[in-house]
């Protein structure tokens, strides 16, 4: 099972930089990079909430499940 993180896709759709998103969400660029590359072991709901607000999207737009 794999959870795919589509933050890059949403950034491209919103024409937003990683640095801008990290600032809006309140996380470091290093932590955003870990999330974007799929290396994160967990995501806090508060971080997911902030990502959804900043990107004007739903959690399902960011996280995807593939077998």
C-alpha positions in Angstrom: 0.0 0.0 0.0 1.2 3.5 -0.8 0.0 6.9 0.2 0.9 9.4 -2.5 1.3 13.1 -1.5 0.2 15.4 -4.2 1.4 18.7 -2.8 3.5 19.4 -5.9 0.4 19.0 -8.1 -1.6 21.4 -6.0 1.3 23.9 -5.9 1.5 23.9 -9.7 -2.3 24.3 -10.0 -2.2 27.3 -7.6 1.0 28.7 -9.2 2.5 28.9 -5.7 6.1 28.3 -4.6 7.1 25.9 -1.9 8.5 28.7 0.1 5.2 30.6 -0.1 3.3 27.6 1.0 5.6 26.8 3.9 5.2 30.3 5.1 1.4 30.3 4.9 1.2 26.9 6.6 3.8 27.7 9.3 6.2 24.9 8.7 9.8 24.9 7.5 10.8 24.3 3.9 12.7 21.2 5.0 9.5 19.7 6.6 7.5 20.6 3.5 10.1 18.9 1.3 9.9 15.7 3.5 6.1 15.8 3.0 6.3 16.5 -0.7 8.8 13.6 -1.3 6.6 11.1 0.5 9.2 10.5 3.2 7.0 11.7 6.1 5.8 9.0 8.4 2.8 11.0 9.6 0.9 14.3 9.0 -0.7 16.2 11.8 -4.4 17.1 11.2 -3.5 20.7 12.0 -0.9 20.7 9.3 -3.3 19.0 6.8 -5.9 21.6 7.7 -3.4 24.5 7.1 -2.3 23.0 3.8 -6.0 22.7 2.7 -6.7 26.3 3.7 -3.5 27.6 2.0 -4.1 25.6 -1.2 -7.9 26.0 -1.2 -8.5 22.3 -1.6 -9.8 19.1 0.2 -7.6 16.5 2.0 -8.3 14.1 -0.9 -6.7 16.5 -3.3 -3.4 16.2 -1.3 -3.4 12.6 -0.2 -4.1 9.6 -2.5 -4.1 5.9 -1.8 -2.6 3.4 -4.4 -2.1 -0.3 -4.1 
